[in-house]
């Protein structure tokens, strides 16, 4: 576990950030999802230099190669952790600004994670819970934190509703996802759509619904967006496209065209 001093003084921007040239997905080749036991799938899984993050634009979905890292340049001056932690790729931090400071979350993989509140001067902090935080967002009148961990046989994930009660931030509800959470977005129906190890899941009005079953964790999903009526999930070597179909959603994969 990361030293407590570092955890209690960190405020940073979202961990996953796009880099490189933005590529319209309309130019990519379409293929059905591959069998996870096939040689082509295993080659995709090992392509660590081909991580794709998706972004929604007015012109349609685009992808960019990206590296998961904390944006240290956006940390307020009072919360810069020491250089050893800045160089460690094994942990990430995310932060969400609120009216009285920041909600901060950490993710150190199998070593754990946590969420806490800190004021804008870092002079006061308060712990919230201990789970691996992948992000925060506003949702149905609350701030929610999404947590997730996939390690060996563990598949853990939850939605944590956070609210300021009598002047203090508290966790008011925890919804177990039944599997690991990898990425999330808010959709046009004001639902929270999460890529999990159970599949593509929508959470709305305190209810969970699986839109498209299946675990895509072996390709390390990192982002999800809604464009039109479709969802796009950024992964290693490919982008998964989910289109409305009878009884749910159908899935196709988009892969970069061969040079």
N, C-alpha and C positions, 0 to 999 in steps of 0.2 A: 504494500500500500504506500502511496506517496506520503511524504512527511506532512503532518497536520498543518504545520505553519504554511507550507506552500498552498495547500488546499483552501485554507481559510483566508488567503489574501489574494486570490486570483480572480480577475474579471477579464473576459476576452470575447472576441467575436466568434461566430459559428466556426466549427472546426473544418468542415469540408469546403474547399474553395476551388472553382474551376480555374484552369490555366491552359494556355495554348490557343490554337485557332478554333473558332466556333464553326461547327460543321452542320449544315441542314440535314436532318434525317431523311428527307426526300431523296437524297442522293445515295442512300445506303441500300444494300441488298437485303431482301427479305427471305427468311428461312423458317421452317417450323422449329420449335424447341428441340434441342438435341438430347438424346439419351445420355444420362449422366455416366453410364458405364462405357460410352463409346470413346474411341481414340480422339476424334475431333473435339469432343467436349473437354477431355482432359488437357488437350493442348490449349484450349481457351482458358481453362482454369489456371494454367501455369504462366499465362502471359501477363506478368506483373507490370509490364510497361504499357499496358493497354486498358487503363481504367477510364471509363466514360461516365461523365456527369451530365444529366439532362437539364435543360432550361426551357421554359415556355416563353415564346415571343409571339407578337401579332402575326408574323409570317409563318408560324408553325414551330414545332419542337426542334431544338438544336442540341448538339452534344459537343463537349469539349473534354480533352484529356485533363486529368486533375490529379492532385496529390493531397491526401488527407493530412492537414496540418493546422495548427493553431495560428491565427493571425496576430502575432505578437505586436505588430505595429499599431494595433487598435486597442491595446490595453491601456486603461487610464494610468497615469504616472504612479499612483500609490500602490499599484497591485502587481508590479513586474516581479515575477518569481526569479530565483537565482538561475544562473546560466546553465547549470547542470540539468535542470528540469526543462529548459527551453530546447535543449539538444536531444532530449529523450523522445523518440518516435512512438514509444509504447503507451503514452497517455495523451489525452486531448481534453480541452476545456471548451465550454460554450457558456455564453452569458446572455441575459435578457434584461433590458433596462426597464425598471418600474418606477413609480412615482417617488419612492423613498430610497432608491439605490439600484441594486442589481440582484437578480437571481442567477446563481452560478452553478454549473454542473460539471462533473469530471467523469472521465471514462478511461480506466486503465486496464480494460480487458479482463482477463481472469483474476487480476489483482484487485478488482473492485472499482467502486466509484461512489459519488455522493452528490447531494445538492444542498445548497445553503443560500441564505440571504446575506448581503453585506450592504452597508450604507455607502454613499458616494465617496467618502473619505477613508474607507476601510477601517474605521475606528470601532465599529460595532458589527458583529456577525451573529447569525443564528442558524444552527443546522436544521435541515428539513427531513432528509432521509438518506439512506445509504444504498444506492443502486447505480448502475452505469447509465449516465445521462447522455442521450444522443441529440437532444434539442428541446427548446421551449417554443410555445406559440400561444396566442390568445384564442380562446375557444369557448363558445357558449357562456360568456360572461366571466370566465375564469382565465387564469394562466394555467396551461398544462405543461407538464414535463413528460417526455417520452423516454422510457428506459429500455435497454436491451442488451443481452449478452448471449452469444453463441460460442461455446467453448467445449470441445470434446462432446460429451453427451448432454451438456446443459443447453437449454433453450429457454431463456427467461426474458420476459418483457411485460411492461405495464404502462398504463396511463395514470399520471398523478395529477389530480386537480389541486391547484394551489390558490389560496385566497388570503387576503389581509383581514384578520379578525381581531378586533380590539387593539389595533395598532401593531400586530405582529403577523408575519407570514406563516401560514400553517398548511399542511396537507389535509384537505377535507375529504378526499376520496381517492382510493387506489383501485383501478380496474385491471385485473390480470388478463393479459392477452392470450395466455395459454401457449405462448411460443416467443421466440426472440424477435425483437423489433430492429429493423435495419435502417429505415428511412420513412419519412412521412410528408404529407402535404394537406392543405385544406382544399376541398373540392367545391364545385359551384353550387352544390346543394347544402353547403355549410356543414358538411361532414368532415371528419378527420380520417383521411385515408392513410393506412400504414402498411408498409411492406414488412411482412413477418415470416417466420419459418412455417406458419400454417398456410400462408398465401397472402393475397392482397385483401386487406380487411378495411371495412368502413365502420367508424364509431360515431354514433349520432344519438342524441337524446338518451344517453346512458345505455345504449344497446349496441352490441357488436354483430356485424354481418360479414361473412366471408364472400367476397366478390369473385375471386378466382383462387382455387386451392393450389397448393404446391410450394415447396421450399426451394428458393433460388439462392440460398445462402452460400453454396459452393462457388458462385460467381460474385460474391461480395457486393450486394446491392448497396448503393450509396445515395441515391436520390430518386424522387418520383415527382412527376408533374401531370396535370390534366390539361389537355389541349382538345377543344371540341368536346366530344363525348368519349375520348380515349384517354387512357393513362399510359405513361411511358416511364420505365424504370431503368435508370443508369446502372450498369454492372461492369464487370471485367469482360472485355472482348466483345460486348454486345449491348444493345438496348432492347428490353422487352416491351412490346406494344400490346396493350389489352384493349380490345374493341367490344362494344356491347353485342351480345348474341343471345339467342333463346336460352333462358334460364341462367344467365350470368354473363361472362366475358370469355371471348376466345383470345388465344395468345399466339403471337408471332414474334420472331426475333429479327432485329435489324443489326446487320454487321457492316463494318466499313468496307467499301469496295476494294477489291484487290488492286494493287498498283500495277 
